[in-house]
């Protein structure tokens, strides 16, 4: 158990941040799965929204910007 007040606060902050990050990452994975499982005609419509979610997740610091770029590149290949 934490001893000092500052460590107790850090534990609370970390728990909240972990929960928020898990939710953001889960949303990202869900959007990617929807895109990948959609028929080819639907993918063109879905791509901008998936790209926005990827960019937002990277901007929030949940994933690295290079990973975001890699994901977008791989999804763009599925458009063809």
Secondary structure, DSSP 8 states (H G I E B T S, - for coil): ---SHHHHHHHHHHHHHHHHHHHHHHHHHHHHHHHHHS-HHHHHHHHHHHHHHHHHHHHTTSS-HHHHHHHHHHHHHTT-
